[in-house]
């Protein structure tokens, strides 16, 4: 079974490889795909933390729904 965190990580990997340091939005010419991939990865980490603590993920939660919808679009899946 694919989890929301798996979907987010897969989409991030499609956008940009995981860097050794997070990208910076304050650079003159930031790599926006790398920044967006970082956003998806950090959201995935939050999902993992929530489930690790025995809580159910609410895919419609304000902090998760937009990132998950974007990940599903990037991954070629259906949007909810």
MIVEXMAR-713112 format. One record per residue (C-alpha): residue number from 1; residue in three letters; x, y, z. Coordinates in Angstrom, 3 decimals, always signed. Each point is the difference from the previous one (the first is absolute). Layout:
N
NUM	ALA	X	Y	Z
...
end
This chain:
80
1	UNK	+0.000	+0.000	+0.000
2	UNK	+1.317	+3.403	-0.985
3	UNK	-0.145	+2.598	+2.759
4	UNK	-0.357	+3.752	-0.452
5	UNK	+3.631	+0.324	+1.096
6	UNK	+1.037	-2.431	-2.752
7	UNK	-1.919	+2.038	-2.567
8	UNK	+1.622	+3.235	+1.166
9	UNK	+3.499	-1.500	-0.062
10	UNK	-0.509	-1.467	-3.477
11	UNK	-1.138	+3.363	-1.355
12	UNK	+2.959	+1.746	+1.648
13	UNK	+2.386	-2.492	-1.590
14	UNK	-1.522	+0.726	-3.411
15	UNK	+0.597	+3.723	+0.453
16	UNK	+3.535	+0.027	+1.381
17	UNK	+2.485	-2.258	+1.776
18	UNK	+0.269	+0.411	+3.745
19	UNK	+2.826	+2.475	+0.694
20	UNK	+2.432	-0.180	+2.898
21	UNK	-1.331	+3.383	+1.162
22	UNK	-3.481	+1.460	-0.486
23	UNK	-0.346	+2.449	-2.906
24	UNK	-0.361	+3.685	+0.784
25	UNK	-2.823	+2.131	-1.316
26	UNK	+2.025	+3.116	+0.805
27	UNK	+2.633	-0.637	-2.685
28	UNK	-0.020	+2.281	-3.048
29	UNK	-1.043	-2.872	-2.263
30	UNK	-1.410	-2.792	+2.172
31	UNK	-0.605	-3.412	-1.509
32	UNK	-3.764	+0.024	+0.402
33	UNK	-0.384	-3.704	-0.757
34	UNK	+2.519	-0.813	+2.733
35	UNK	-1.862	+2.293	+2.398
36	UNK	-3.328	-1.602	-0.812
37	UNK	+1.513	-3.481	+0.342
38	UNK	+1.288	+1.036	+3.426
39	UNK	-3.493	+1.144	+0.983
40	UNK	-1.432	-3.386	-1.038
41	UNK	+2.719	-1.879	+1.903
42	UNK	-0.556	+1.963	+3.210
43	UNK	-3.749	-0.585	-0.270
44	UNK	+0.735	-3.722	-0.441
45	UNK	+2.126	+0.078	+3.154
46	UNK	-2.914	+1.581	+1.860
47	UNK	-2.302	-2.761	-1.270
48	UNK	+2.466	-2.627	+1.216
49	UNK	+0.182	+1.661	+3.430
50	UNK	-3.783	+0.148	+0.314
51	UNK	-0.458	-3.680	-0.873
52	UNK	+2.978	-1.025	+2.149
53	UNK	-1.871	+1.451	+2.965
54	UNK	-3.038	-2.133	-0.776
55	UNK	-2.178	+2.756	-1.411
56	UNK	-2.037	-0.259	-3.184
57	UNK	+0.828	+2.395	-2.808
58	UNK	-2.787	+2.246	-1.180
59	UNK	+0.753	+0.436	-3.700
60	UNK	-2.294	+3.030	-0.065
61	UNK	+1.960	+1.793	+2.743
62	UNK	+1.034	+3.525	-0.979
63	UNK	+3.716	-0.818	+0.318
64	UNK	-0.168	-3.205	-2.055
65	UNK	-2.693	+0.298	-2.681
66	UNK	+1.755	+2.453	-2.379
67	UNK	+3.334	-1.832	+0.109
68	UNK	-1.660	-3.381	-0.451
69	UNK	-2.088	+1.245	-2.940
70	UNK	+3.151	+1.383	-1.649
71	UNK	+1.893	-3.243	+0.636
72	UNK	-2.779	-2.042	-1.562
73	UNK	-0.006	+2.250	-3.050
74	UNK	+3.793	-0.260	-0.315
75	UNK	-0.168	-3.767	+0.419
76	UNK	-2.642	-0.229	-2.719
77	UNK	-2.779	-1.105	+2.309
78	UNK	-3.476	+1.257	+0.508
79	UNK	-0.653	+3.085	+2.054
80	UNK	-2.616	-0.435	+2.720
end
